[in-house]
Amino acid sequence: MKDFLEDSGILIVPVTPKAVIKEAFAAKVIDDGQGWIDMMLERNLLSHTYDEQRFRTALVNIRKRYMPLLQSFYQWMQHRYRND
């Protein structure tokens, strides 16, 4: 996402995951900016959490919320590069 935005001439300052998501949302690369922010925050939480219930909740979120977001972005990129 970051590389695509920068290649498109969008300057990301500061270069942080949250800033990239915000710029991608503004550029209409993704349509659920809050979902991507939630995914990033959950990823950050999981990297420092060793709670089994938190892990199980994350698995549900990955399957139901985050996989569709990732698939949508993947399809958007495929469409974008098939038509360029």
N, C-alpha and C positions, 0 to 999 in steps of 0.2 A: 504494500500500500504506500509506504513511504517513498520507495523508489519510483513508483508510478507517478505520484504527486510531484516529486522533484523533477522528474523527466518532463512533466507537463508544464513546468515553469512555476510551480507553486512553492513559495519559500516557507519553510516550517521553522519557526523560532519560538521557543526552544525546541530542539528535536527530542521530543519525549513521546511515549506511546499515546498519552492523552491528547497531545497537540496533533499528532498524526490523525487520530480518530476524528477530532474536531474538524480538521481541514478536509478529510475525506467526506465527512458528512456535508460540509459546506459546498464541496465540489460535486455533490450528488453521486459520489462513488459508492457510498453505502446509504441505506435509507433508514437505518435504526441506530443512530449514534449512541443512544442510551444503552441499547443492548450490547454494543461493542465496549462501552465503558464498563458495564457490569461484568462482561467477560474478562476484561483486563483486571478488574479489581478482584474477581474471584480467583483468577490465576495467581495474583500476588498473595492473596490470603492462603491459598493452598500450598504455596511454596514454603510457608512458615507454620503450617498447622498440621498436627498429627492426630486429629480427632476423627474417628471412624464415621460418626454421624455427619460431620461436615463434608467428609469425602463422599458419602452416599448422596448427600444433597447436591454436591457438585456434579456427580455422575448424571443425575436427573436433569440438571440445568444444561449440561453439555449436550445431552441427547435431545432435549426438547427446545432449548433456546439458542444455544451457541452453534450447533451443527447447521441449522438452517441459515444462520447469519454467514457462516463460512462458505456454505454451498452457494448462497446468493452472490457473495463477492466473487467466488470462483467462476460462476456462470457469467457475471458481469464482465470479468476480465477476459474470459473466452470470447464472448460476443464482441468485445472491444477490439481484440486483436484479430479476429476473423474478418472484421470489416475495415481494417486499416490497410 
